[in-house]
Amino acid sequence: MKFTEDHEWLTADGNIITVGITEHASTSLGDVVFVELPETGTQVAKGDEIVVIESVKAASDIVAPVEGEIVEVNEALEDEPGKVNEDPTGAAWFFKIKVDDASVINEYMDEDAYKALVD
């Protein structure tokens, strides 16, 4: 698992990268009440705002950490946005993105570096 400075986590399975938010981000947001996901088939550029999360505290965007095509979204979050608080690094992943080269996630932090960032 790799981590971005925007408090997203990434895992790679072949050329498919799964993206979610970290427990730190989930806790900071408070109770999540709404999640808007991108459409599958959408081409995204690194840095594009592609997910909207609303909590009792604030609204926030998730940006694409890599360039590629959205191939799957976690539709369960639209009906149960609270999963983001319950299991942010597991069942509450947001989307899967197909990339040309999954090694692009190696530019992001490992768990130790991320813990150092948030501590």
Helices and strands as residue ranges (DSSP letters): E 2-3, E 8-13, E 16-21, H 23-29, E 32-36, E 43-44, E 49-55, E 59-63, E 68-73, H 76-79, H 83-86, E 95-98, G 102-107, H 111-118
